[in-house]
Amino acid sequence: MMSGGLRGSIALEAARLMYEEGVKQYFTAKRLAAKRLLGRVGGKRLRYRPSDLPSNGEIRDALLVLADFAEGDRRQRRLFAMRVVALGAMKSLEAFEPRLIGSVSTGHIRKGSDIDLHVFTDDPDALVARVQELGWPWETERVTILKFGEIREYLHVHAKLTYDVELTVYERREMRFRPRSSTDGKPIVRVRASALEALIAEEHPEAWRRFLADGVIEGIDEGDDDEDDDTVRDLSSFDGMIADALDDEEVDPSMLPLPEEVVDDDAPYDPLPGFESM
C-alpha cells in the first residue's frame, strides 16, 4: 500500500517521471521527484528525511495505478499480447532454457514495458546464431558488474519483435541462482514456457481461446503510441493527488538538507542486484 504525505507524493511524481518522461531507474526517479516537488513548494527549498523517500515497491504500485488510470482495459489487452509474443519467443529459443521474468510475468506492465527473458547457454555465439536464423532484428550489449567479489561480464541481446525483447545470457550453471527483485528484495520468479502458457489460459481465457481458434493476437496492434488514442486519459488530475498530499505534510525543522547530487541517467543497469540459491 502506498504511503500518504510527502512520501506518497514523491512516489506519485516518480511514477509519473517513469511513465511520461521515460526515466528508467527507480533510484533516479525518486531523487528527481524529490528535487522537483521540494523545490517548488511555497517558493522555498524544503528538506526531507531519508525515510521520506518511497521504496521501489511503492513507486511500482503508483505506476500501476497511473497506468490503469491512463490506459484502462487497453493495458490488459496489451498484457495478453505481450505474453503471447513472449511465449512464441520462448518456444523459438527452447534450446536455451528461456525463463520469463519481470512485468510481463507479474502483470505489472506499463507503457514502454518490454519482454525480459533469461536464457542459459555455455555458447553465447550459438544463441546469437539462433536469433539470426529466426530473422529477428537484434543488437548486443555487454554489461560488466562486480559480483561475488569479481568482475563479471554479461551479454544482453536486444531483439526487435512486435515488442522489444531483452535476452540476458547466463551460463547454464547459473540456473541454480536467482537475482533479487529491485522492488521488494525477494528472489525473482522465473517462468517456464509451460507455466506461462498455463498463466495465459487462466488469466486471459476468452482471448486465449480465440487465439487458439484463429491465430489472432488481440491487442497486438494497439502499440504504445498514445497521441491519437482517445482511450488514454489525461493525467493532469494526478496533480491534485500530489498537491493534496503536500498540503497535509508538516515540515520537520530537523529534516536533513536535500543533497546536491549528479543524476546519471546513463549509468549501466545492474542485471544482478543479488543472488539467491534455488
C-alpha positions as CSV (number, residue, x, y, z in Angstrom):
1,M,0.0,0.0,0.0
2,M,1.3,3.4,-0.9
3,S,2.0,5.9,1.9
4,G,0.5,9.4,2.1
5,G,2.1,12.7,2.8
6,L,5.4,13.7,1.3
7,R,6.5,10.0,0.8
8,G,3.4,9.3,-1.2
9,S,3.8,12.5,-3.2
10,I,7.3,11.6,-4.2
11,A,6.1,8.1,-5.2
12,L,3.4,9.5,-7.4
13,E,5.8,12.0,-9.0
14,A,8.5,9.4,-9.5
15,A,5.8,7.2,-11.2
16,R,4.9,10.0,-13.5
17,L,8.6,10.6,-14.4
18,M,8.9,6.9,-15.3
19,Y,5.6,6.7,-17.2
20,E,5.6,10.0,-19.1
21,E,9.3,11.0,-19.3
22,G,11.0,7.7,-19.8
23,V,13.1,7.6,-16.6
24,K,14.3,4.0,-16.4
25,Q,15.6,3.5,-12.8
26,Y,13.7,3.8,-9.6
27,F,16.8,5.3,-7.9
28,T,16.9,8.1,-10.4
29,A,13.1,8.7,-10.5
30,K,12.7,9.1,-6.7
31,R,15.5,11.6,-6.4
32,L,14.4,13.6,-9.3
33,A,10.9,13.6,-7.9
34,A,12.1,14.8,-4.5
35,K,14.0,17.7,-6.1
36,R,11.1,18.6,-8.3
37,L,8.5,18.6,-5.6
38,L,10.5,20.1,-2.7
39,G,12.0,22.8,-4.9
40,R,8.6,24.3,-5.8
41,V,6.6,24.4,-2.6
42,G,6.0,28.0,-1.4
43,G,9.0,29.2,-3.3
44,K,11.2,27.6,-0.7
45,R,13.6,24.6,-0.9
46,L,12.2,22.2,1.7
47,R,14.1,19.4,3.3
48,Y,13.5,15.7,3.7
49,R,14.5,12.8,5.7
50,P,15.7,9.6,4.0
51,S,12.6,7.9,5.3
52,D,10.5,10.3,3.1
53,L,11.9,8.6,0.0
54,P,9.5,5.8,-1.1
55,S,10.6,2.3,-1.7
56,N,10.9,0.9,-5.2
57,G,7.8,-1.2,-4.5
58,E,5.7,1.9,-3.6
59,I,6.8,3.6,-6.9
60,R,5.8,0.4,-8.8
61,D,2.4,0.4,-7.1
62,A,1.9,4.1,-8.1
63,L,3.0,3.2,-11.6
64,L,0.3,0.6,-11.8
65,V,-2.4,3.0,-10.5
66,L,-1.3,5.5,-13.1
67,A,-1.2,3.0,-15.9
68,D,-4.6,1.7,-15.1
69,F,-6.0,5.3,-14.9
70,A,-4.4,6.3,-18.2
71,E,-5.0,3.1,-20.2
72,G,-7.9,1.3,-18.7
73,D,-8.7,-2.0,-20.4
74,R,-6.1,-1.4,-23.0
75,R,-3.4,-2.4,-20.6
76,Q,-4.9,-5.8,-20.1
77,R,-5.2,-6.3,-23.8
78,R,-1.6,-5.3,-24.2
79,L,-0.6,-7.7,-21.4
80,F,-2.2,-10.6,-23.2
81,A,-0.5,-9.7,-26.5
82,M,2.9,-9.4,-24.8
83,R,2.5,-12.7,-23.0
84,V,1.6,-14.5,-26.3
85,V,4.6,-12.9,-28.1
86,A,6.8,-13.9,-25.1
87,L,5.5,-17.5,-25.3
88,G,6.3,-17.6,-29.0
89,A,9.8,-16.3,-28.5
90,M,10.5,-18.8,-25.7
91,K,9.4,-21.7,-27.8
92,S,11.7,-20.5,-30.6
93,L,14.6,-20.4,-28.1
94,E,13.7,-23.7,-26.4
95,A,17.3,-25.0,-26.6
96,F,18.5,-22.2,-24.3
97,E,16.1,-22.9,-21.4
98,P,14.4,-19.5,-21.6
99,R,12.6,-18.1,-18.5
100,L,10.3,-15.1,-18.4
101,I,10.8,-12.5,-15.7
102,G,9.6,-9.1,-14.8
103,S,6.4,-7.2,-15.6
104,V,5.1,-9.4,-18.4
105,S,5.1,-12.4,-16.0
106,T,3.7,-10.5,-13.0
107,G,1.2,-8.4,-15.0
108,H,2.7,-5.1,-13.9
109,I,3.3,-3.8,-17.4
110,R,3.0,-0.1,-18.4
111,K,3.6,1.9,-21.5
112,G,7.1,1.2,-22.7
113,S,7.5,-2.2,-21.0
114,D,9.5,-4.8,-22.8
115,I,9.7,-8.6,-22.5
116,D,12.6,-9.8,-20.3
117,L,13.9,-13.3,-20.8
118,H,16.8,-15.1,-19.1
119,V,18.5,-17.6,-21.3
120,F,21.1,-20.2,-20.4
121,T,24.0,-21.4,-22.5
122,D,27.7,-22.0,-22.4
123,D,28.0,-20.9,-26.0
124,P,26.6,-17.3,-26.4
125,D,27.6,-17.4,-30.1
126,A,25.1,-20.2,-30.6
127,L,22.3,-18.0,-29.1
128,V,23.2,-15.2,-31.4
129,A,23.3,-17.6,-34.4
130,R,19.8,-18.7,-33.4
131,V,18.5,-15.2,-33.2
132,Q,20.0,-14.5,-36.7
133,E,18.4,-17.7,-38.0
134,L,15.0,-16.5,-36.7
135,G,15.4,-13.3,-38.7
136,W,14.9,-11.1,-35.6
137,P,16.5,-7.6,-35.8
138,W,19.0,-7.5,-32.9
139,E,21.9,-5.9,-31.3
140,T,24.1,-6.9,-28.4
141,E,25.3,-5.1,-25.3
142,R,27.9,-6.3,-22.7
143,V,27.4,-5.3,-19.1
144,T,30.3,-5.5,-16.7
145,I,29.5,-5.7,-13.0
146,L,31.1,-6.7,-9.7
147,K,29.6,-9.9,-8.3
148,F,30.9,-12.4,-5.8
149,G,34.0,-10.2,-5.4
150,E,35.0,-10.4,-9.0
151,I,34.4,-8.5,-12.2
152,R,31.9,-10.4,-14.4
153,E,30.6,-9.6,-17.9
154,Y,27.1,-10.5,-19.1
155,L,25.8,-10.5,-22.7
156,H,22.5,-8.9,-23.4
157,V,20.8,-9.4,-26.7
158,H,18.1,-6.8,-27.6
159,A,15.7,-8.2,-30.2
160,K,13.0,-6.2,-32.0
161,L,9.8,-8.2,-32.4
162,T,6.3,-6.8,-32.1
163,Y,7.6,-5.7,-28.7
164,D,11.2,-5.2,-27.6
165,V,12.7,-8.4,-26.1
166,E,15.8,-8.4,-23.9
167,L,17.7,-11.6,-23.5
168,T,20.1,-11.7,-20.6
169,V,22.6,-14.6,-21.2
170,Y,23.8,-16.7,-18.3
171,E,26.0,-19.8,-18.1
172,R,23.9,-22.9,-17.6
173,R,25.3,-23.4,-14.1
174,E,23.7,-20.1,-13.1
175,M,20.2,-21.6,-13.4
176,R,20.7,-22.5,-9.7
177,F,20.7,-18.9,-8.7
178,R,18.0,-16.2,-9.0
179,P,18.6,-12.4,-8.8
180,R,16.7,-10.5,-6.2
181,S,14.0,-8.1,-7.3
182,S,14.9,-4.4,-7.1
183,T,11.3,-3.6,-5.9
184,D,10.9,-6.0,-3.0
185,G,14.3,-7.6,-2.4
186,K,12.9,-11.1,-2.9
187,P,14.2,-13.7,-5.3
188,I,12.6,-13.1,-8.7
189,V,10.3,-15.6,-10.2
190,R,11.5,-17.2,-13.4
191,V,8.6,-18.6,-15.5
192,R,9.0,-21.5,-17.9
193,A,7.1,-21.6,-21.2
194,S,4.7,-24.3,-19.9
195,A,3.9,-22.2,-16.8
196,L,3.4,-19.1,-19.0
197,E,1.0,-20.9,-21.2
198,A,-1.0,-22.0,-18.2
199,L,-1.0,-18.5,-16.9
200,I,-2.3,-17.1,-20.1
201,A,-5.1,-19.7,-20.2
202,E,-6.0,-18.8,-16.6
203,E,-5.9,-15.0,-16.7
204,H,-7.0,-14.4,-20.3
205,P,-9.3,-17.4,-21.1
206,E,-11.5,-15.8,-23.8
207,A,-8.7,-14.1,-25.7
208,W,-6.6,-17.3,-25.5
209,R,-9.5,-19.4,-26.7
210,R,-9.9,-17.1,-29.7
211,F,-6.2,-17.1,-30.4
212,L,-6.1,-20.9,-30.5
213,A,-9.1,-20.8,-32.9
214,D,-7.9,-18.2,-35.4
215,G,-4.3,-17.3,-34.5
216,V,-5.2,-13.6,-34.0
217,I,-3.4,-12.0,-31.0
218,E,-5.9,-9.4,-29.6
219,G,-4.3,-6.1,-28.6
220,I,-1.2,-6.6,-30.6
221,D,-1.9,-3.7,-32.9
222,E,-2.5,-1.1,-30.2
223,G,1.2,-0.5,-29.5
224,D,2.5,2.3,-27.2
225,D,1.8,5.4,-29.4
226,D,-0.9,7.2,-27.4
227,E,-1.0,10.5,-29.2
228,D,-4.1,9.7,-31.3
229,D,-5.7,7.3,-28.9
230,D,-8.8,8.8,-27.2
231,T,-8.9,5.9,-24.7
232,V,-5.8,7.2,-22.9
233,R,-6.9,9.6,-20.2
234,D,-5.4,13.0,-19.3
235,L,-3.0,12.6,-16.4
236,S,-3.3,16.2,-15.2
237,S,-5.7,15.1,-12.4
238,F,-2.7,13.4,-10.7
239,D,-1.5,16.9,-9.9
240,G,-4.4,17.2,-7.4
241,M,-3.3,14.0,-5.7
242,I,0.2,15.3,-5.3
243,A,-0.9,18.7,-4.1
244,D,-3.3,17.3,-1.5
245,A,-0.6,15.1,-0.1
246,L,1.8,18.0,0.2
247,D,-0.8,20.2,1.9
248,D,-1.2,17.6,4.6
249,E,2.5,17.3,5.3
250,E,4.1,19.1,8.2
251,V,7.7,20.1,7.7
252,D,10.0,19.0,10.5
253,P,12.8,21.6,11.1
254,S,15.2,18.7,11.9
255,M,14.9,17.4,8.3
256,L,18.2,16.9,6.6
257,P,19.2,19.2,3.6
258,L,18.2,17.9,0.2
259,P,21.6,16.6,-1.1
260,E,23.0,18.2,-4.2
261,E,23.8,15.2,-6.4
262,V,24.6,14.4,-10.0
263,V,22.0,12.1,-11.5
264,D,23.4,9.9,-14.2
265,D,20.7,8.5,-16.4
266,D,23.3,6.7,-18.5
267,A,24.5,4.6,-15.5
268,P,24.7,0.9,-16.5
269,Y,21.7,-1.3,-15.5
270,D,22.8,-3.9,-13.0
271,P,21.1,-7.1,-14.2
272,L,22.1,-9.0,-11.0
273,P,21.2,-6.9,-7.9
274,G,21.8,-10.1,-5.7
275,F,21.7,-13.8,-5.9
276,E,19.5,-16.4,-4.0
277,S,20.3,-20.0,-4.3
278,M,17.4,-22.1,-5.6
